[in-house]
Amino acid sequence: MASPARKPWRPKLCRKKAEAVLSTQQRPSGPLEELSALRLVHELQVHQVELEMQNDELLETREELLAVLSEYTNLYDFAPIGLLTLDAGGLIRRANLMAGSLLGVYRGRLTGRSFPRLLDAPSRRRFLDHLAEPDSGSALSTCELALLPAEGAVTWIRVEEIVPGVNQERLIAFSDSTESHEARRLREDHQVQLEQLVAERTRELELRTAEYADLYNRAPCGYHSLDAQGTILGMNDTMLRMLGYTREEVAGRLHARDLLTEAGHATFQRAFPELLRTGRLRNIEADFRRKDGSEFPALVNSDAKLDAEGTFLHSLATVVDNTPGKEAERKQQAIQEELERQVIERTRQVRRLAVETTLAEERERRAIAHDLHDDLGQLLHVTTHQLDRLAAARTATERRALTAQMKATLMEASRSVRSLTSQLSPPVLETLGLVSALHWLREELGDTYGLEVEIRDDGLAKPLSPALATFLFRAARELLINAAKHSGRKRARLSTRLQDQWLCIEATDEGCGTEAPERVLEMAKGFGLQSIRERTLQLGGTFRIHRNPGGGWMVSLEIPLEPAASGEPA
């Protein structure tokens, strides 16, 4: 609370007031000597009254000063900002409650401590430099000082002002500026980052601009722009090379019709109004004419560039030399015709193979019927005759003899059935795989034809589907039987090997035949070399037959492998 203003001390005015007080009293009268004594007494009384008045005024001033001191103390101690009173050396003489809270030190312990020592090194130097200045009695502008981390919870304080006081003392007012300092630091960091980002983006933009310019001029297709009248506004280097012009000869000087053939110009007259109307053209075929007069086909795609009101500004078009495309179309047409021819030829082959397969099946049926009639049929006829004799036998000895004969005949019939079954599809092929079945076939042909067969295998696993394994077994059987029947020799070799996911089978005999390979194909019966070749080609393989240098023939099959069933042996 503000105290009332007091009038300045005026000695003459105080004497007048004292004389006015004594004037109300009766003045004495008498001789001159008495009047002199009375005048002296009067002066003393005036002086006494004056002193009493001064004493009263001093007492009143004292009360007012005490009230002002109390108010100042309350304002100082409970101020919402930190207040420190420092001496000339920076020692703390007095601190308010907020100062202790901000500095993290009890107020009573702050007295006598050095304020600069509460600051970090840069802030301390700044503060001490100010104290050392000759005119350091003037107020210091607002600044931020950093506290040592160990001295309190506040990291940064904002010194609002340093007010000069008496006896070279200074009054410092400060507040917590940690959040504002951090915000400013973040803002400065963000500003630096933003400037770096802007510089980086500027460099990227400049680089992209250069890249786009380079891409535009060195693009694999031609670019050009036309105004609403069809005049060429610009053209990239690629299209300039296509046409054989320079940029100065084209831009603003030539019309689109100057670069087109008659057919191309007719196409342009139909397509350009559509571009102005719809703003887009796609895959327009047009023929261009170069500066030297040569022509080339091209594919044109164009888009319209419009302003904010939708008014046409210019076109942006790409031009691709379609000479390779036209050539590809011609090649594709030729390939299509060749494919159709091959399909027709393959259809004939498939039909021929179907006929060959039917004939082979019929021959196989006849062979099976012949075997059943001549072998198994005769054995069954003999068994029937033996049964008749057994029924007519009179003695036990005769019956035992006939029973033994019947048993031998039935065993022969069983062997015949097993042999016939094995020739069609041996069980070992399903259980042990192709290589084991070929070893079994070697023994079977040795017993049947007296042919000595050498089996060679690379030892690698050969995963085959059941259908492919059956085909290869029957093919090998047919090749070896042909060697036994037609080579005139009793030795042959059969080799199997796996090479880059291709299965290679070679059958070689030591015969002395002189027939041509085509004649050899025609001589084959049963399953047939012709059927083997057709089936091999259907499977995507190759079939070769040729004479050995030492005599005889070699037939080779190369067939790509198919994924076999899980766990199926090779």
Secondary structure, DSSP 8 states (H G I E B T S, - for coil): ----------HHHHHHHHHHHHHTS------HHHHHHHHHHHHHHHHHHHHHHHHHHHHHHHHHHHHHHHHHHHHHHT-SSEEEEE-TTSBEEEE-HHHHHHHTS-HHHHTT-BSGGGB-HHHHHHHHHHHHSTTTTS----EEEEB-GGG-S--EEEEEEEEE-GGG-EEEEEEE-HHHHHHHHHHHHHHHHHHHHHHHHHHHHHHHHHHHHHHHHH-SSEEEEE-TT-BEEEE-HHHHHHHT--HHHHTTT-BGGGGB-HHHHHHHHHHHHHHHHHSEEEEEEEEEE-TTS-EEEEEEEEEEEE-TT--EEEEEEEEEE-HHHHHHHHHHHHHHHHHHHHHHHHHHHHHHHHHHHHHHHHHHHHHHHHHIIIIIIHHHHHHHHHHHHHHH--SHHHHHHHHHHHHHHHHHHHHHHHHHHHHHS-HHHHHT-HHHHHHHHHHHHHHHH--EEEEEE--------HHHHHHHHHHHHHHHHHHHHHSSSSEEEEEEEEETTEEEEEEEE-------HHHHHHH--TT-HHHHHHHHHHTT-EEEEEE-TTSSEEEEEEEE-----TT---
